[in-house]
Amino acid sequence: MKILVLNDTRSENHHGCSRVMNAIDRNLFVRGFKDICYFKLMLRWDLDEDSKRKLLQTDLLIINGEGTLHGNLPHVQSLLNVIKFAKSYGVTVALINATLFNLSQESITKLGEVDYLFVRDKASMKLMELNDIKTFYCPDLALWDPFPIREKVPRSGSAMSDGHGSLRLISREEMKKEGMTFISVNNIEQNYYQSSKIRKIINIFKQIFNVNSLNGQVTKTTHIDFLKLLNTFELVITGRYHIVCMCILTETPFKFFESNTPKISFLLKDIGIDVDKFHEDLTILRLSKKSNKTNSTKFDFSSSDLIKIRKFNSEGQILISKMFDHILSFGTNK
């Protein structure tokens, strides 16, 4: 059987994307599937005859829905059009690892054409079931845990990360004083000064807080090393969904500010822990010019939180395995 994986996000150099794609790779391989082709989601895939040829010559199209299906954005329509094209030629389509939010009725109807729809939160599942579309739940593939990651290590200090559309930066001096580190979700070194948006944020930051230097980022090249880094902190503050996933996996205490969709809140509700407890007010995160302090007080999971997180992680491994078993035996269970 030939398999085509659409929306290969590895090129984004992002630890979360790396974990998701590694989970897809390994779960296909251990089940004996090696005739696999990958390509990125292109806005105008319809102008690329090679992409269309690959679509027509596959038995099973697996679409990584990660971070793509919300609103009426061009890439959402591009992905939905791929589904329509593939189905018109009789290709079996499985959409996995998706959060569905703020979609038009037309988009929801198009999603109903896929053979297997696996969403990564129960809010997305409820949305589709309200439209009488059969949907399965399976947690995000960044939560796949094929080998022991958690180690009992002394935790110290705090870390801050970026989030959708923003970067929360504090000065080198304040980071040192508060024991904080700026961690990058990217797996390669990036010069944030190259971005005009980031330069603007940095200039505003310097004017408000009267600092001349910023703390350098900590970058890890593999997501395994990144997980080990997360596991050393007492607290991680982030707006990144996949960093929250990895904090859940390593049982690292975290606070979050919401991303471009409520996907982090959806995740915490699925776990069964109090969203408000972990949500951080952005106004509190900002440095106070008067007190010259950050709000990085010690924070930890309750025993009840840990029970729910461990149950969620354990059940998640079973659901991920069942999802791959289900879609890869499509000839008998469609």
N, C-alpha and C positions, 0 to 999 in steps of 0.2 A: 504493500500500500504506500502510495506517495502522499506525503504530508507537506503542506505549505503553511508556514507560520508568518502571519502578517502583523506588522507593527513591532518589528524588532527594535527595541529602544536602547540597545547597548551603546549606540553611537552617541547618546546623550551624556556618557561618562558620569553616570549617576549611580551610587551604590544601590539604591532601591531598584532601579531598572536592571542592574546587573544581577541582583538576587532573583528577580522575577524571571528573567531570561534563563538563568542557570537552572532554576526549578523546572522550567519547561524542557530544556535540553536534557536534563538528567532523567526526568520522569518518562520522556519518550524513549530514551536509550535503554533504560533498564527493562522496558517492556518490549524490547526487540525491534523498535522502529528506528531505522538509520537512514532511510531515503527521505531526507528532510531538506526543504529549501526555505530560506528566510529572506524577507525584504522589509524595508521601512515603509511606513505609511506616507505616501506622497500625495499632495493635494491634487495633482493632475496625473495620477497613475494611468488614466484613460488615454493619455497621449504617449504612453510608453508601451510599445507593442510587446516588448520582452516580458513586462509584468503581466500583461493580459495572457500571453502564451503560458506562463507559469501557472496562472489561475486556472486555465482550461485543462492543463495536464496534471492536475492534482486530484486525489480522491477525497482528501479531507483538508479543508481550510480551517486552521485554528487562528483566531484573531485575539491578540492580546489587547484587551479593552482598557488597559491602564491609563487613567487620567484623561480619557478622550471624550467621553460621552456625556457632555452637559451643555446646555444652551443650544444655540443654532449656529455654532462656529463653523468655518469652512472645513476644518479637518473632521468634524462630526459628519457633515454631509458627504465628504469624500469616503469615509469608512462605510457609511450606509449604502453608498452607491456601489462599493466593492461587493457588499453582501448581495445586492440586487443583481449585479452582473454574474456573480458566481452561481447564484440560485437559478438564474435563467438558463444555465447550461447544466444543471443537475448536480452541481458540486455540493457535497455535504459541508455545512458550515457550523462551527462551534465558536461562540463568543465567550471568552472567559475573563476573569479578573477585572470586572467592570463595575464602576459606580455610575448609576444612571440618575441624573438630576436635572430638573428644569428643562425637560425635553418637550418639543411640540408633539401634538397628537400624531402628526404625519411621521415623525421620527420613531415614535413608539410603535406605530403600525409596521414600519419597515423592519424594526428589530424583531417583530413577531415572525418574520420569515426565516430566521435562523433555526437550525435543527436542534441545537443545544445552547441554551443561554444560562451561563453561570455568573452570578453577580457576587461582589465581595462584601455586601452588607445587606441586612434584612430590610432596610428602608427601600433600597432599589428593588428588592424582591416584591415588596408590597405594592410598589408603583406598577410593576408589570402585571401582577396578579389582579389588580383592580381593573386592568384592561384585558383580562382573560387570556393572558399569555403565560404559558408554562415556563416557570423559571426555577432554577436551582440556586441554593446558597453555598458558597465556598469562600473562606477567608482569603485575603490577599496572599499571593504566592511569596511575597517577601517574608511571610511568617512560616514558610516551610523550614523545617528544622531537621535536616538529615543526619546531623552529628551533634554531639554535645557542645554547646557554645558557652553556657553559663558556667562561670568559675567563681568560687568564693574568694574574692579579692577585696582588700581594703578599699573602700570608696572615699574619695576626697575631692573637694572642689566642685565647681559648676561649669556647665558649658552652655553656650548660646549658639543657635544656628539661624540660618535665613528662613524665609517663608515666601509664599507666593507674592510676587510683586513688591517685595520689600527686603531690606537687609538690616538687621538690628546690630549695630556696631557700638562698641564702647572703647574707651582709650586704653592704650597699653598699660598705663599706670593704674587705672581703675580695675582692669582685668587682674593684674598682679595682686592688688590689694584685696580683691574679693575672691581670689582663687578661681577665676573664671577663664575659660578658653573659648575662642571662636572656632567652631568645627564646620568644615565644609562637607556637604553631602556629595560633592563631586569626588571622583576617584583619580583625577589628575590635577596638577597645579593650574590654577587659573588666576590671571591678573585682573582683579575686579576693577582696577583703575581704567581698563580699556573700555568699559561701558560708560557711556555718557550719563545714564541714569544713576549708576553707582557713584560716579564722580560728583554728581549733584548732591546725593545723599551725604557723601563724605564731607563735602564743603559746608553743607548746612550743619552737620554734626560738629565740625571744628569751630564754626562760628558760635554755636550755642554753648559748647562746653569748653571753649578756649583751649583746645589741645592741638598739638602739632603732629602727633604720630598715632598710628592705629596698630593694634595687635595683629600680627600675621596669623593666617589661617593654619589650622592643622589638617593636613591631607593624608589619607591612607589610600594606597593603590588597590587593595582588595577589600571586599566587603567583610571578609572574615576578620581582618585587622581592624576594620572600622567598628565591628561589633565588640571586639575586645577593648577598643578605646572607649566606647559608650559605657561598657561595663565597669569602668574605673571611676565614674562620676557619681556624686551624691544627688545631683539634679541636672537635668537637661531641659532647656527651654527652647522650643522650636515651633515653627509653623509648617514643617514638612511632614506629610502623611507617613512617608516611609521611615523617617527617623522615629516617629511614634511607634510604628510597627516593630522596629528593631529594639526600641526601649521595652516594649511589651515582651518581646522574645527573650531579652536579657534580664528582665525584671529591674530595669534601671528607672528610678523615680523621674517623672517628667512633668512639665507644665506645657500647655500648648496654646497658641493663638490660631484661630480658625483660618483655613486656607481659602481657595477660590470657590470651594463647595463645602458643605458640612460633612465631608467624608471622615474627618477625624472624630467628630461627634458621633457619627453613625457607628464607627468602629467601637468606641467606648460603650455605647448603648448595647451593642451586640455582646460585649464582654460582660456587661451588667454592672459596671462601676459608675460612680457619680460623675457625670460630665462636668458639672459646675466646680467640683473639687479640683479638677485638673486643668480647667480653662484658666488662662491668664489674661488679665486686662492689660492691653498694650500701654495704657497710660502709666501703669505701675512699673512696667519694664523700663521706661525711660529713666535716665539718670536725673537725679535732682541736683540742680546747680547749687542750691543752698546747702544741702546736707552732704553733697559730694559722695553719695552712697547709692548702691544699687539695691534692688529688692531681691536678693538671692539667699533668702533664709532657708534653713534646712527643711526638706520636705521628704516624706517617705510614704510608702504604701502601708495601708492597714493590713492586719492579718486577713480580714475579709476580702480586701482587694486582691491579695496574693492568691487566695484560694480560687477566686473567680478567674484570675489571669492564668493560673496553671491549668485549670479545667479547660479554658478557652484554647490554650496552646495545645494541650493534649488532644482535644477533640478536633482541632484544626488539622492536625497531621492526618487523621483518619479521613476527614472530608476531602482534603487535597488528593490523597491517594485514590479515593473513590471517584473523584471527578475525572482523573485521567483514565481510570479503568472504564468508566462509563462512555466517554467520548471516543475511546480507542477501540471499543467493541461495537461501533455504531451499526454494523451490519445486522446485529441481532437484537438491539434494544431501541431502535428508532421508533 
